[in-house]
């Protein structure tokens, strides 16, 4: 990756997350929490990537954390969780892998294109699965709370 310290990765990821939040017209009050969410997610990804070199696991765990933070912030700040999830996972999106896949296709290097493209698809699936697991868990807990409340009345 790079020789930058983890805190620099956090700062740059947080700034990019805030930038995408502004681009998506998020409320001003949600910009800093969204930035922290994206920064923490990227820092976790970076740490796991440097220790395990497994991009799929690193993206999955980072997406889990981003989604968990987003659900917590949604409850605390009374905003939809998607205000924090979408900008928070933007730093995790494998843009270089997508670019390299297309470059290998244009260069007619089909073996590398298939290899890189498959990795990109698995990473994208890991990110989606990480968000799906936490979102489903949060909704299940909400449903049980509502049922418990209705049964007690």
Beta strands, then each sheet from edge to edge (+ up, - down):
end
